[in-house]
């Protein structure tokens, strides 16, 4: 990891960009009409997101801690493993990476937006949404999913994994969360993963898009921050 904050922010930007390009990319591949992988299903999406996280970490870890997630940066700061003063700059870099990654997905799948009339499917490429809209239940789902993510990340720092294998293990953790817990809200577990692409959905001239569902948008921001904070507290309590 580089000592310069500027280069760390570049790393967070690049890593989150790759995370969203590959993660939103697999959702587009499964959801949009006339792609070669249309209809591949939830298992493909969960595996794709797990690999997206792994690749995002690998391409950015030489510059930054590769948090790629404001909830992770915040939790690491609460756990004393990261400067609290860096949380906001990191979060802004991560949000920017999420926006650009989503814009690249839009460009990559250019002709397929016109072929897709389902506005919910188009929004689902960029942002998460609930299977059943119940804000209390949806918030709890995001809290639990992010708790599992952050607690796992903190536990890995105490384990015997080598630094080279950590991204693979994190990717497996993301895949497990997606398969087991993602069916309720689409498991944002990352404010930058949802908010950056949701803004991209709102401002880009995407064919056949509808609204960006801003009434739900606070859930994948607040839930992960709460879940990460709880995980940091529990980990600190039991690891002493």
Secondary structure, 3 states (H helix, E strand, C coil): CCCCHHHHHHHHHHHHHHHHHHHHHHHHHHHCCCCCCCCCCHHHHHHHHHHHHHHHHHHHCCCCCCCCCHHHHHHHHHCCCCCHHHHHHHHHHHHHHHHHHHHHHHHHCHHHHHCCCCHHHHHHHHCCCCCCCCHHHHHHHHHHHHHHHHHHHHHHHHCCCCHHHHHHHHHHHHHHHHHHHCCCCCCCCCHHHHHHHHHHHHHCCCCCCCCCCCCCCCHHHHHHHHHHHHHHHHHHHHHC
